[in-house]
Amino acid sequence: MTTQVTLSSPKPARVIAGRITAGAGWRLGLLYGPAVYGVSAAAVALPDAARHLHASGPALAWLLTAYAVGIGVGAVTGGRMIDLWGDRPVLLIAVTLLTAGTLACVVAPNLAVAVTGRILLAVGSGAVKATSLATAARLPASQRPTALARFGACLAAFGATAPLAGALAAAWSWRVALALPVLSIAAIPLCWPLTTPRRQRQSLDWPGAGLLAAVAAGPLLTAQTAAQHTSALTIAASAAATAAAALALAIRSRRRTDRFVVDGVLAAPWFRRAALAGAGVYAGLFAVLYAAPHLLTTLGYSTMDIGLLLLPGAAVGAGLARGAAVAARRLPARHVLSAASLLLAGTLCYAALDPRPLGVASAATAAFATSATAQMLLTAEVTRHVSPQQRGGATGLLMLAIFTGGGGGTALCAALWQPCGPSIALALAALLPAAAAAAASRLHP
């Protein structure tokens, strides 16, 4: 039985209607799409970034891990702000963060500044993602399936062009490749009519937001720190700080009525299954994006070669994602997502056995297709279970879980890459989308 999560304080969000919804799926996809470049395009530029920043593989993984954490934190914070304030203030904040992050990446003299810029970009992109998904969820029910299918196709197209976009940008400068998410700003005028105006501002539980960010980032920071072979005391301190933040968040959520974490969502079975499914898929995606440039660079491929090699597979992945959207209209969505997740797990195993161009390209193809499919189908899952007043916050929580899983995939590969080798790293990473398939199969039809 489906339980609707409700909240009485905010007024119901208006449903978008009329001519302004024309092409809404494409427009929202253009707004969301450049965030994909923050992962796929940036991954292609990692070898160049390593040379200029004098960073090793495990340290360089921060450029992807930090983005995964930041985009999740931005999505959950932006989603809750949308519930309380409306879309437009969140978009304006996103513009500020994207601009600041771009400037930091462009002038970064060292890895620390580059990672800071990537975090700012990621938080801005997370706010953009939350706005895109919340707006799509408010579309009239009769238009929503078509809009979501177009939205998913647009994301798949961005995924298809990401490797080449990253290579072309890196040919100019690796810094530009890291800052491509700023392109979302160009789509804001197209999406502005779809968004809700500013509501009367209600208080946001900022300490709760900070604690949630600490809880999400803590495990990834601990894993990434361990991958760099730091002292056991530092690793233990990071783990203890994460546990303390989780305890503080739980206590705060019990005592406050204006809690940051949307009441009833985290405990809902559908959310836990959707979060596990999305996190496992994105862990596989990020593992591939970390592994591909490293493997292909050792085989003598340049940055442009890597972009061109991954481009056909990414284009095929876009087509597969579009086919999955069509299949989800005729078959239970859980079966479609489960099958796609198993495909990703299988291709990761193939890449582990044959870590050469064909194996890497096959895993990348499946990763692009499955991640776009998961994004589309899990967004519909939120719409099905959560009332309009809280869809922004619930969507943000789901995005936080998904991208935390993505960061976990990067951290896992970085930790195992040198001591165990690429094959074992990819084989263990394949277990994560396999777990996602199991979780997806338990989603209710």
C-alpha positions in Angstrom: 0.0 0.0 0.0 1.4 3.4 -1.0 1.8 5.9 1.7 1.6 9.6 0.8 4.1 11.8 2.7 2.3 15.0 3.7 3.1 18.3 5.4 0.6 20.9 6.3 2.7 24.0 6.5 3.6 24.9 2.9 0.9 25.6 0.4 0.6 23.0 -2.4 2.9 23.7 -5.3 1.1 24.9 -8.3 0.8 22.5 -11.2 2.3 23.9 -14.4 -0.3 24.2 -17.2 -0.8 25.9 -20.5 1.5 26.7 -23.4 4.5 27.2 -21.1 4.8 23.4 -20.8 5.6 23.0 -24.5 8.9 21.1 -24.8 9.3 21.1 -21.0 11.1 17.8 -21.0 13.7 19.0 -23.5 14.2 22.3 -21.7 14.6 20.7 -18.3 17.0 18.3 -19.8 19.1 21.1 -21.1 19.2 22.6 -17.7 20.1 19.4 -16.0 22.4 18.0 -18.7 25.6 19.9 -18.1 25.8 18.4 -14.6 26.6 15.1 -16.4 29.7 16.8 -17.9 30.9 17.3 -14.3 31.4 13.5 -14.1 31.9 12.1 -17.6 33.7 15.0 -19.2 35.9 15.7 -16.2 37.0 12.0 -16.0 38.5 12.2 -19.5 40.6 15.2 -18.4 42.0 13.4 -15.3 45.4 12.4 -16.9 46.1 16.0 -18.0 45.0 17.3 -14.5 47.3 14.8 -12.9 50.3 16.0 -14.8 49.7 19.7 -14.1 48.7 19.3 -10.5 51.4 16.8 -9.8 48.8 14.4 -8.2 48.7 10.7 -8.0 45.7 8.5 -8.8 44.2 8.2 -5.3 44.7 11.9 -4.6 43.3 12.8 -8.0 40.1 10.8 -7.3 39.1 13.7 -5.1 38.1 15.6 -8.2 35.4 13.0 -8.8 34.6 12.1 -5.2 34.2 15.8 -4.1 31.9 16.3 -7.0 29.8 13.3 -6.0 29.4 14.5 -2.4 28.8 18.2 -3.4 26.1 17.4 -6.0 24.3 15.2 -3.5 24.4 17.9 -0.8 23.4 20.6 -3.3 20.4 18.4 -4.4 19.1 17.7 -1.0 19.6 21.3 0.3 18.2 22.8 -2.9 15.2 20.4 -2.9 14.3 21.4 0.6 14.7 25.1 -0.2 12.3 24.6 -3.2 9.7 23.1 -0.9 9.9 26.2 1.4 10.9 29.1 -0.9 10.1 28.1 -4.5 12.3 27.4 -7.5 13.6 30.8 -8.5 15.6 31.7 -5.5 17.3 28.3 -5.7 18.2 28.9 -9.3 19.8 32.3 -8.5 21.9 30.7 -5.7 22.9 28.0 -8.2 24.1 30.6 -10.6 26.3 32.2 -7.9 27.8 28.8 -6.9 28.4 27.7 -10.5 30.2 31.0 -11.3 32.4 30.9 -8.2 33.3 27.2 -8.8 34.3 27.9 -12.4 36.5 30.8 -11.3 38.2 28.6 -8.7 38.9 25.8 -11.3 40.2 28.2 -13.9 42.8 29.8 -11.5 43.5 26.7 -9.3 47.3 26.6 -8.6 47.1 23.2 -6.8 44.8 20.2 -6.2 43.2 21.7 -3.0 41.9 24.8 -4.9 40.7 22.7 -7.8 38.8 20.4 -5.4 37.3 23.4 -3.7 36.1 24.7 -7.1 34.7 21.3 -8.0 32.7 21.3 -4.7 31.2 24.7 -5.5 30.3 23.6 -9.0 28.8 20.4 -7.6 26.6 22.1 -5.0 25.4 24.5 -7.7 24.7 21.6 -10.1 22.9 19.8 -7.3 20.6 22.8 -6.9 20.0 22.8 -10.6 19.2 19.1 -10.6 16.8 19.5 -7.7 15.0 22.3 -9.6 14.8 20.3 -12.8 13.4 17.2 -11.2 11.0 19.1 -8.9 9.7 21.1 -11.9 9.3 17.9 -13.9 7.3 16.3 -11.0 4.9 19.3 -11.1 3.9 18.9 -14.7 0.3 17.8 -15.4 -0.1 14.0 -15.0 -1.1 13.7 -18.7 2.1 15.3 -19.9 4.5 13.9 -17.3 5.4 10.5 -18.9 6.2 12.1 -22.3 8.2 14.9 -20.6 10.2 12.4 -18.5 10.9 10.3 -21.5 12.3 13.4 -23.4 14.1 14.4 -20.2 15.8 11.0 -20.0 16.7 11.1 -23.7 18.3 14.5 -23.3 20.3 13.3 -20.4 21.4 10.3 -22.4 22.5 12.7 -25.2 24.6 14.7 -22.8 26.1 11.4 -21.6 26.8 10.5 -25.2 28.6 13.8 -26.0 30.4 14.0 -22.6 33.6 12.1 -23.5 34.2 14.1 -26.6 33.2 17.4 -24.9 35.7 16.6 -22.2 38.4 15.8 -24.7 37.8 19.0 -26.7 37.7 21.1 -23.6 40.9 19.5 -22.3 42.6 20.2 -25.7 42.1 23.9 -24.8 42.8 23.3 -21.1 42.0 20.6 -18.5 40.7 23.4 -16.3 37.9 24.1 -18.8 37.0 20.4 -18.8 36.5 20.5 -15.0 34.2 23.5 -15.2 31.8 22.4 -18.0 28.8 22.2 -15.5 28.6 26.0 -15.7 26.9 25.6 -19.0 23.6 25.0 -17.1 23.4 28.8 -16.6 22.7 29.1 -20.4 19.5 27.1 -20.1 18.0 29.0 -17.2 16.1 31.5 -19.4 14.5 28.6 -21.2 13.2 27.1 -18.0 12.4 30.2 -16.0 8.7 30.2 -17.1 8.3 26.6 -15.8 9.5 27.5 -12.3 7.6 28.8 -9.4 8.0 32.3 -8.1 9.4 33.1 -4.7 7.0 32.2 -1.9 7.0 33.7 1.6 10.3 32.6 3.0 10.1 30.0 5.7 12.9 29.1 8.0 15.3 26.4 6.9 17.1 24.1 9.4 20.6 25.1 8.3 22.3 23.1 11.2 20.3 20.1 10.1 21.5 20.6 6.5 25.1 20.8 7.7 24.8 17.6 9.8 23.2 15.7 6.9 26.1 16.9 4.6 28.6 15.7 7.2 26.9 12.3 7.5 26.8 11.9 3.7 30.4 13.0 3.1 31.9 11.2 6.1 32.0 7.6 4.7 33.5 8.8 1.4 36.1 11.0 3.1 37.0 8.1 5.3 37.4 5.7 2.4 39.3 8.3 0.3 41.6 9.0 3.2 42.3 5.3 3.6 43.0 5.1 -0.1 45.8 7.6 0.3 47.4 5.5 3.0 47.2 8.1 5.8 47.6 7.3 9.4 45.1 5.0 11.2 44.4 7.8 13.7 43.2 10.1 10.9 41.0 7.4 9.5 39.5 6.6 13.0 38.9 10.3 13.6 37.1 10.7 10.4 34.9 7.7 11.1 34.2 8.9 14.7 33.2 12.4 13.4 30.8 10.8 10.9 29.2 8.7 13.7 28.9 11.8 15.9 27.2 13.8 13.1 24.8 11.0 12.5 23.8 10.8 16.2 23.4 14.6 16.4 21.2 14.6 13.3 19.0 11.8 14.7 18.5 13.7 18.0 17.8 17.0 16.2 15.3 15.4 13.8 13.4 14.0 16.8 13.2 17.3 18.7 12.3 19.7 15.9 9.1 20.1 14.0 10.9 22.1 11.2 13.5 19.3 10.7 15.6 19.4 7.5 15.1 15.7 6.7 11.6 15.3 5.2 9.5 13.4 7.8 8.6 9.9 6.8 10.7 9.6 3.6 13.8 7.9 5.0 11.8 5.3 6.8 9.7 4.5 3.7 10.5 1.1 2.2 10.1 2.5 -1.4 12.8 5.1 -0.6 15.3 2.7 0.8 14.9 0.4 -2.3 15.1 3.3 -4.7 18.2 4.8 -2.9 20.0 1.4 -3.0 19.2 0.9 -6.6 20.3 4.4 -7.7 23.4 4.3 -5.5 24.5 0.9 -6.9 24.1 2.1 -10.5 26.0 5.3 -9.9 28.7 3.5 -8.1 29.2 1.4 -11.2 29.2 4.6 -13.4 31.8 6.4 -11.3 33.9 3.3 -11.1 34.0 3.1 -14.9 34.7 6.8 -15.2 37.6 6.5 -12.8 39.0 3.4 -14.4 38.7 4.2 -18.1 41.1 7.1 -18.3 43.7 5.3 -16.2 43.5 2.1 -18.2 43.6 3.8 -21.6 46.4 6.2 -20.7 48.6 3.2 -19.8 47.8 1.8 -23.2 49.2 4.9 -24.9 45.9 6.8 -25.6 45.9 10.6 -25.4 43.0 12.6 -23.9 41.5 13.2 -27.3 41.9 9.5 -28.2 40.0 8.5 -25.0 37.2 10.9 -25.8 36.8 9.6 -29.3 37.1 5.9 -28.2 34.2 6.4 -25.6 32.0 8.5 -27.9 30.5 5.6 -30.0 29.7 3.6 -26.8 28.2 6.7 -25.2 26.0 7.3 -28.2 24.8 3.6 -28.1 24.2 4.1 -24.4 21.9 7.1 -25.2 20.0 4.9 -27.6 19.6 2.1 -25.1 18.4 4.6 -22.5 15.8 5.8 -24.9 14.7 2.2 -25.6 14.5 1.6 -21.8 12.1 4.6 -21.5 9.8 3.1 -24.2 10.0 -0.4 -22.5 9.1 1.1 -19.1 5.7 2.1 -20.6 4.9 -1.5 -21.5 6.8 -3.4 -18.7 7.1 -2.8 -15.0 9.7 -0.2 -14.5 11.4 -2.3 -11.8 12.1 -5.0 -14.4 13.6 -2.6 -16.8 15.9 -1.0 -14.2 16.9 -4.4 -12.8 17.8 -5.7 -16.2 19.8 -2.6 -17.0 21.7 -2.9 -13.7 22.6 -6.5 -14.4 23.9 -5.4 -17.8 26.1 -2.9 -16.1 27.4 -5.5 -13.6 28.1 -7.9 -16.4 30.1 -5.4 -18.5 32.1 -4.4 -15.5 33.0 -8.1 -15.0 34.0 -8.3 -18.7 36.2 -5.2 -18.3 37.8 -6.8 -15.3 38.7 -9.9 -17.3 39.7 -7.9 -20.4 40.9 -4.4 -19.3 41.6 -3.3 -22.9 39.7 -0.8 -25.1 36.8 -3.1 -26.0 36.1 -4.1 -22.4 36.4 -0.5 -21.2 34.1 0.8 -23.9 31.5 -1.9 -23.2 31.4 -1.0 -19.5 31.2 2.7 -20.3 28.3 2.1 -22.8 26.3 0.1 -20.2 27.1 2.7 -17.5 25.9 5.7 -19.5 22.7 3.8 -20.5 21.9 2.5 -17.0 22.5 5.8 -15.2 20.2 7.7 -17.5 17.6 5.0 -17.1 17.9 5.0 -13.4 17.6 8.8 -13.2 14.4 8.8 -15.2 12.6 5.8 -13.6 13.5 6.8 -10.0 12.3 10.3 -10.5 8.9 8.8 -11.5 9.1 6.7 -8.3 9.3 9.9 -6.1 6.4 11.4 -8.0 4.3 8.3 -7.3 4.9 8.2 -3.6 5.4 11.8 -2.3 2.9 14.6 -2.2 3.7 17.8 -4.2 4.5 19.8 -1.1 7.6 17.7 -0.3 8.8 16.4 -3.7 11.7 18.8 -3.8 13.1 17.6 -0.5 12.4 13.9 -1.2 14.0 14.1 -4.6 17.0 15.8 -3.1 17.4 13.1 -0.5 17.3 10.5 -3.3 19.9 12.4 -5.3 22.1 12.6 -2.2 21.9 8.8 -1.7 22.5 8.2 -5.4 25.6 10.4 -5.7 27.0 9.2 -2.4 26.9 5.8 -4.0 28.7 7.2 -7.0 31.4 8.7 -4.8 31.7 5.3 -3.1 32.4 3.7 -6.5 35.3 6.1 -7.1 36.7 5.6 -3.6 36.5 1.8 -4.0 38.4 1.9 -7.3 41.0 4.3 -6.0 41.6 2.3 -2.8 42.1 -1.0 -4.7 43.7 0.2 -7.8 47.4 0.1 -6.7 47.4 -2.6 -4.1 45.1 -5.1 -5.9 45.2 -4.0 -9.5 42.5 -2.8 -12.0 40.9 -6.2 -12.5 40.1 -6.9 -8.9 39.0 -3.2 -8.5 36.5 -3.5 -11.4 35.3 -7.0 -10.3 34.5 -5.8 -6.8 32.8 -2.7 -8.3 30.6 -5.0 -10.3 29.0 -6.2 -7.1 27.4 -2.7 -6.6 25.2 -2.6 -9.7 24.4 -6.3 -9.0 23.0 -5.2 -5.6 21.2 -2.4 -7.4 19.4 -4.9 -9.6 18.2 -6.8 -6.5 16.9 -3.6 -4.9 15.3 -2.5 -8.1 13.5 -5.8 -8.5 11.7 -5.1 -5.1 10.3 -1.8 -6.2 6.5 -1.9 -6.3 4.9 -1.9 -9.7 
